[in-house]
Amino acid sequence: MRNAVIARDPVAQAAGLAVVGDGATAIDMVLAALLAGAARSSAASLFGAAGILVAGVGAGTHFIDGRARAPGIGEKRPKAPDDTSDRWTAAVPGLLEGVLAAHARFGTKPLSEIVRAAVGAVREGGTDKALDARLKFLMQLHRTGISAMERGGILQGVLNTVGPATGGVFTKSDLVPVPAMVREMPMCTDGENEVLLPPRTSGRYGPNPPEALPSLPVESAIAVDMHGVIAVASWVVAPTATTLEGIYGLALPALLPPPRKGVPRWRPGEPLPVALPMAVLLNDSKAWGAVALCGRGALVAARDAVVQARLATAGVKLALGDGGDATTSSDTVALWALRDGDEARTTISAV
C-alpha cells in the first residue's frame, strides 16, 4: 500500500506530501495540510474551527472536535447594543486544540516535523508580512503547545480587544485551554457498509433556537496511509471579526451571527455547528474510502448527496441526513480518496 494526500489548495496538499515517509500516518499528513491551509486561508482561520475524522485498522473510528465555541462563560453577557460591531460575531478558537489532540492521540511524526512541513510549503508558495507572522506563531506552537497562545501575548490581546473592560463578551474562563474531544462516533449503516460522519448539532434549544450560523467557505484535505488508515480534515475559511490589539497578522474569527434583541444567542462554551462536509466509508470496520467537500453553501446536504451517489455505484442504498436544500455555489468540489486493493487513489471533481 502507498501513502496519498489530496486537497484543493495545492499548498496544503504539498504540506501533506512533505511528511510522507517511513512511519508517516494519514493523520500526520492531514494535520500538515490543515495547518498550511488554515494559515494561508485568512488572518482568522488558525483561530477558527475544524474537524478531523480518523478511521482504519488499529485506529478505530473517531472524530476530533476542533470547532470554535461561543464566548461568555462565567459572566452575565451584556445586552446587544443597538449598533453591533463585527467583534460581536467573534468565536473562541478551537482549531489548534483540535490539531494538538489529534496529534497526541494518533500522530507518529514529531509535531515539529509536521509544523515545519506546513511552514515550508507555505513559504514556497509565497508569503507576505502578515502570513509570516502566522508562520512564526506556528513555529512556537510545536515548541510550547497551546501555551504559545499565552506566551505570545495572544490571550491578553483577546481580552484587551473583546474582554469585559472594552465592553466585549469574552471572559478569562473562555480562554482557559480546553482539550479537544476525541469521540468515537456512531455510524449510519445498511448492515454491511458504514458511513462515519461528524456531528451536525451541538445541543438542544427547544422552540426558540439561536439564529443560524452564517454560511462560510470550507476547505478540506484527505490522506490515506500504508497502514490502511484514512484521515479527513475540514476547516473554515474564517473572515475577521476583529484584529487583536498588539498582535500582528492574527485575528478572531467571525463565526457567529450578530446579536439581535429578542433572539436567543448560542450558549457560552458550546461548540458551534459549523459545516464540516466530510465522511469516511467503511466495510467490515475497514476504511475503504473518504469524501470531503470544499466551497460554500449547503455543504453538509451536498456531502450527503455525494456520499449516497458514491454508495449507489457500489450497489448500496443508504439514506443520510435530514433532507434540505443541497444547492451549492459553483466553486464547490468534492475530494475523493479510494483504496483499491493495495493502491490508494485520489481524485477531485466538481459537484
SULMOLIN-V895499 format. One line per field, one symbol per residue. ss: DSSP state (~ for helix, > for strand, _ for the rest). phi: phi as a letter, one per 20 degrees, with the letter a starting at -180 (. if undefined). burial: # if it has 16 or more other C-alpha atoms within 10 Angstrom, else .. Layout:
ss->???
phi->???
burial->???
//
This chain:
ss->___>>>>__~~~~~~~~~_______~~~~~~~~~~~~~~~~___~~~__>>>>>>>___>>>>>>>__>________________~~~~>_>__~~~~~~~~~~~~____~~~~~~~~~~~~~~____~~~~~~~~~~~~~~~~~~~~~~~__~~~~~~~~~>~~~___>__~~~______>>>__>>>___>>>>>____________________>>>>>>>____>>>>>>>>___>>>>_______>>>>________________>______>>>>>>__>>>>>>>>>>_>_~~~~~~~~~~~~~~~______________>____>>>>>>>>__>>>>>>>>_
phi->.cebbbbfffffffffffefrgnfdgfgfffffffffffffafdffdecbccdcbqgndmcbddedffcfeofncfffffffdeefffefdfgcgfffffffffecfdfggffffffffffffffoccfffgffffffffgfecmffgfefemfffffffecegfdnedfcfffefgdgffddfdfcebdnceccecffeccqdcmfcfffffffcfcdbbccccfenddccccceeefeeafefmdencbeeedefffcgndgdffgnegefffcebaddcblmdfcabcbdcqboeffffgffffffffffemddcecmcmnfefcffefcdecccddmedddcbcbfd
burial->..#######.##########...#################################....#############...#.........#################...#.#.#..#########........#####.######...#.##....###########...#####.##....###..#.###...######..............#..##############################..############.....##################...#######################.##......#.#.......#...########....###.#..#
//
